[in-house]
Amino acid sequence: MEQVLSIDTIVSNPEIRSGRPVIKGTGLTVSTLVAYHANGMPPEELAEQFELSLGEVYAALAYYHMHKDEIEAEIEENDQGAEELRKRLTR
């Protein structure tokens, strides 16, 4: 009989980051980690920078690849929010 083994490193709680996927025990969203990785930060450096295990980093990256549309939409939303804030601050 086949048993499915889940990796419970990525969690969602409506009271933490509005329910966005985060690394368990942290407030660090998967989208934040993915954005740093997309800008050239390798997994080992991500683990060191954010005080995570390499397994946690790879779990977040795996979650991203399995939910790419959702996480990329979240990254785009974050980028738009940051741009709006920059515009308000430079007026």
C-alpha positions, 0 to 999 in steps of 0.5 A: 500500500502506498503512503503519501508523505507530506512536507508540512513546512509550508502553512497558511493561517488567515491570521498570519500574512492574510493567509498567504503561504509562509514557512512554518514557524515564521512570518516569511512568505513563500513569495518573498523567498521566491522573489529573492531567489529570482533576483539571484540569491542561491538557496544556501544564501537564502537559508543563511540570510533568513535563518532557515534550514536548506530543507525549508528553502527547498520546500518553499521553492517546491511549493512555488513550482507547484503553485506558480500562478498563485505565487507569481500573482502574489509577487506582482501584487506586492510589486504594485503595492511597493510602486504605489507606496514609492509614488506617494512618498515621492510626491 
